[in-house]
């Protein structure tokens, strides 16, 4: 279970920076995924660039939030921005007006 240990010890395993470890863990991934899913309830993110275990806690604690966010609206805006950025490629540029338009569409009637 060296692969599981590597996934736990590293935030992620990047193919560009550590190709040998990436390939080693990728070969053992089916066993690791089963272990993480069944024993810990965690999922393994597996794509062409990185391998990562999503270590989501079972219960939320007060220190886990963003202290500057005081209303649920703050989290809604944050999630909408993340959703917008998820569709963009790495280093892809965009106009601020595109983001604002998307926020208006996504959150219309909810807060804006």
Buried (B, 14 or more C-beta within 10 A) or exposed (E): EEBBEBBBEBEBBBBEEBEEBBEBBBEBBEEBBEBBEEEBEBBBEEEEEBBBBEEEEEEEEEEEEEEEEEEEEBEBBEEBBEEBEEEEEEEEEEEEEEBEEBBEEBBEEEEE
